[in-house]
């Protein structure tokens, strides 16, 4: 019986002691780890190694984490967790807006980081069977979603979504008549053990709306339910 190779994690952080500690905890969790300490080196290794997850510091020499994240998203749908030493909410929003899946503010617990990484990699790649809808494509106006193939098309043109963006879209479209709270979406996408600012959902929804050409003032696909959260529109 062939053993499954360990998942690859790339840590890009210029604080070498911290990167080493994070790598040590991930190795204990059976990850294959690689470290980089400058933006350009991290980007190069992301291309070469094709990791399942990237731990990415926001402040990096040579190329900042936002630009590294933006460029990684042009060739990889790996999970990206952004690290920031700043408390400014804008930094977190910028990181998520260019394709990061989650963020942690320094100082943080390496155990919490590993737990978040493990939760990401345990995400079911489709929930359609549990929703009782099989793998048939779901149609909402000119938006078509294939949960099984993890594809989405707008007016028959493929939409490039991050894993987290697709997961949120999949959760909402699986139960189109149900309004879901931020916490319910987090439990489905990030896992029930996730701890953090629930408004992370709003940033990913905003990114989704841009890609779906869905104006927030008059959305067709992702509707805001005041006092509750979001639900799927009919397009």
C-alpha positions as CSV (number, residue, x, y, z in Angstrom):
1,X,0.0,0.0,0.0
2,X,1.5,3.3,-1.1
3,X,1.9,5.9,1.6
4,X,0.5,9.4,1.0
5,X,3.4,11.9,0.7
6,X,3.4,14.6,3.4
7,X,1.8,17.9,2.6
8,X,4.3,20.6,1.7
9,X,4.3,23.9,3.7
10,X,6.3,26.9,2.7
11,X,7.1,29.5,5.4
12,X,8.1,33.0,4.0
13,X,9.1,35.2,6.9
14,X,12.2,37.4,7.4
15,X,12.2,36.7,11.2
16,X,14.4,33.6,11.0
17,X,13.8,32.4,14.6
18,X,10.1,32.6,14.1
19,X,10.2,30.8,10.8
20,X,12.3,28.1,12.3
21,X,9.8,27.6,15.2
22,X,6.8,27.5,12.8
23,X,8.6,25.0,10.6
24,X,9.4,22.8,13.6
25,X,5.8,22.7,14.7
26,X,4.7,21.9,11.2
27,X,7.3,19.1,10.9
28,X,5.9,17.6,14.2
29,X,2.5,17.6,12.5
30,X,4.1,15.6,9.6
31,X,4.4,18.4,7.1
32,X,7.4,18.8,4.7
33,X,8.6,22.3,5.3
34,X,10.8,24.8,3.5
35,X,11.7,28.3,4.6
36,X,12.4,31.5,2.7
37,X,13.3,34.9,4.2
38,X,12.8,37.3,1.4
39,X,9.9,38.0,-0.9
40,X,11.5,37.1,-4.3
41,X,13.0,33.8,-2.8
42,X,9.6,32.8,-1.4
43,X,7.9,33.5,-4.7
44,X,10.5,31.4,-6.6
45,X,10.1,28.5,-4.1
46,X,6.3,28.7,-4.4
47,X,6.6,28.1,-8.1
48,X,9.2,25.3,-7.8
49,X,7.7,23.4,-4.8
50,X,4.0,23.8,-5.5
51,X,3.2,23.7,-1.8
52,X,-0.3,22.9,-0.4
53,X,0.0,25.8,2.1
54,X,2.0,29.0,2.3
55,X,2.6,30.9,5.6
56,X,3.4,34.4,4.4
57,X,4.6,37.4,6.4
58,X,3.2,40.7,5.3
59,X,6.4,42.7,5.8
60,X,9.2,41.1,3.7
61,X,12.4,42.5,2.2
62,X,12.7,42.6,-1.6
63,X,9.0,42.2,-2.2
64,X,6.2,42.6,0.4
65,X,3.8,39.9,1.3
66,X,0.9,41.5,-0.5
67,X,2.7,41.4,-3.8
68,X,4.0,37.9,-3.2
69,X,0.5,36.7,-2.5
70,X,-0.9,38.5,-5.6
71,X,1.7,36.8,-7.8
72,X,1.3,33.3,-6.2
73,X,-2.4,33.6,-7.0
74,X,-1.5,33.8,-10.7
75,X,-0.3,30.2,-10.7
76,X,-1.5,28.4,-7.6
77,X,-4.6,27.8,-5.5
78,X,-2.7,26.8,-2.5
79,X,-3.9,27.9,0.9
80,X,-2.3,31.1,2.1
81,X,-2.2,32.3,5.7
82,X,-1.0,35.9,6.0
83,X,1.0,36.9,9.1
84,X,1.1,40.5,10.2
85,X,2.9,42.3,13.1
86,X,0.5,45.3,12.7
87,X,-2.8,45.6,14.3
88,X,-4.3,47.8,11.6
89,X,-7.4,46.1,10.2
90,X,-6.6,47.5,6.8
91,X,-3.5,45.3,6.5
92,X,-5.6,42.2,7.1
93,X,-8.2,43.4,4.5
94,X,-5.5,44.1,1.9
95,X,-4.0,40.6,2.5
96,X,-7.3,38.9,2.1
97,X,-8.3,41.0,-0.9
98,X,-5.3,39.8,-2.9
99,X,-6.1,36.1,-2.3
100,X,-5.0,35.1,1.2
101,X,-7.4,32.6,2.9
102,X,-6.8,33.5,6.5
103,X,-4.5,35.7,8.7
104,X,-2.9,35.7,12.1
105,X,-1.6,38.7,14.0
106,X,1.8,38.4,15.7
107,X,2.5,37.3,18.3
108,X,0.5,34.1,17.8
109,X,0.6,30.6,19.1
110,X,2.4,28.2,16.7
111,X,-0.1,25.5,17.8
112,X,-3.0,27.7,16.7
113,X,-1.3,28.2,13.4
114,X,-0.8,24.5,12.9
115,X,-4.4,23.8,13.9
116,X,-5.6,26.3,11.3
117,X,-3.4,24.7,8.6
118,X,-4.7,21.3,9.4
119,X,-8.3,22.5,9.4
120,X,-7.8,24.0,6.0
121,X,-6.4,20.8,4.5
122,X,-9.3,18.8,6.0
123,X,-11.9,20.9,4.2
124,X,-14.2,18.7,2.1
125,X,-13.6,19.6,-1.5
126,X,-17.4,19.4,-2.1
127,X,-20.4,19.4,0.1
128,X,-23.0,18.7,-2.6
129,X,-23.8,15.2,-1.5
130,X,-24.5,16.3,2.1
131,X,-26.8,19.0,0.7
132,X,-28.7,16.4,-1.3
133,X,-28.0,18.0,-4.7
134,X,-25.6,15.5,-6.2
135,X,-23.0,16.8,-8.6
136,X,-25.3,18.6,-11.1
137,X,-24.3,22.1,-12.0
138,X,-26.3,24.8,-10.2
139,X,-27.6,27.7,-12.3
140,X,-28.3,31.2,-10.9
141,X,-29.2,33.4,-13.9
142,X,-26.0,33.6,-16.0
143,X,-23.9,32.1,-13.2
144,X,-23.2,28.4,-13.3
145,X,-21.5,26.4,-10.5
146,X,-20.2,22.9,-10.7
147,X,-19.6,21.8,-7.1
148,X,-18.0,18.5,-8.0
149,X,-15.6,19.9,-10.5
150,X,-15.1,23.1,-8.4
151,X,-15.7,25.3,-11.4
152,X,-17.8,28.4,-11.9
153,X,-18.7,30.3,-15.1
154,X,-20.3,33.7,-15.6
155,X,-21.9,34.1,-19.1
156,X,-20.1,30.9,-20.1
157,X,-16.7,32.3,-19.2
158,X,-14.7,30.6,-16.4
159,X,-14.2,32.6,-13.2
160,X,-10.9,32.2,-11.4
161,X,-11.6,31.8,-7.7
162,X,-9.4,31.0,-4.7
163,X,-10.3,27.9,-2.7
164,X,-11.9,29.9,0.0
165,X,-13.9,32.0,-2.4
166,X,-15.2,28.9,-4.1
167,X,-15.9,27.2,-0.8
168,X,-18.1,30.2,0.3
169,X,-19.9,30.3,-3.0
170,X,-20.4,26.5,-2.8
171,X,-21.8,26.7,0.8
172,X,-24.3,29.5,-0.2
173,X,-25.4,27.9,-3.5
174,X,-26.0,24.5,-1.8
175,X,-28.8,26.0,0.2
176,X,-29.9,29.0,-1.9
177,X,-33.1,29.7,0.1
178,X,-31.3,29.8,3.5
179,X,-29.7,32.9,5.0
180,X,-26.5,31.9,6.7
181,X,-24.8,33.9,9.4
182,X,-21.0,34.6,9.3
183,X,-20.5,32.0,12.0
184,X,-22.3,29.4,10.0
185,X,-20.2,30.1,7.0
186,X,-17.0,30.0,9.0
187,X,-18.0,26.6,10.6
188,X,-18.6,25.2,7.1
189,X,-15.5,26.7,5.4
190,X,-12.9,27.2,8.1
191,X,-14.2,24.6,10.5
192,X,-16.0,24.9,13.9
193,X,-12.8,25.3,15.8
194,X,-11.7,28.5,14.0
195,X,-11.2,31.6,16.3
196,X,-10.9,35.1,15.0
197,X,-12.7,38.1,13.5
198,X,-15.9,36.8,11.8
199,X,-15.8,39.8,9.5
200,X,-13.1,37.9,7.5
201,X,-16.2,36.5,5.7
202,X,-17.2,40.0,4.5
203,X,-13.8,40.5,2.9
204,X,-14.0,37.2,1.0
205,X,-17.6,38.0,0.0
206,X,-16.5,41.4,-1.3
207,X,-13.8,39.7,-3.4
208,X,-16.4,37.2,-4.7
209,X,-18.8,40.0,-5.7
210,X,-16.1,41.7,-7.7
211,X,-15.3,38.6,-9.6
212,X,-19.0,37.9,-10.2
213,X,-19.6,41.5,-11.3
214,X,-22.1,41.7,-8.5
215,X,-22.5,45.3,-7.3
216,X,-23.0,45.5,-3.5
217,X,-25.7,48.1,-3.8
218,X,-27.8,45.9,-6.1
219,X,-26.4,42.3,-5.9
220,X,-27.9,39.5,-8.0
221,X,-25.9,36.5,-6.7
222,X,-24.8,37.1,-3.1
223,X,-27.4,38.9,-1.1
224,X,-26.9,40.6,2.3
225,X,-29.5,39.6,4.8
226,X,-29.5,42.5,7.3
227,X,-28.9,41.3,10.9
228,X,-28.2,37.7,9.7
229,X,-25.5,37.3,7.1
230,X,-25.7,36.2,3.4
231,X,-27.8,34.1,1.1
232,X,-27.7,33.2,-2.6
233,X,-29.6,35.3,-5.0
234,X,-31.3,34.0,-8.2
235,X,-29.2,36.1,-10.5
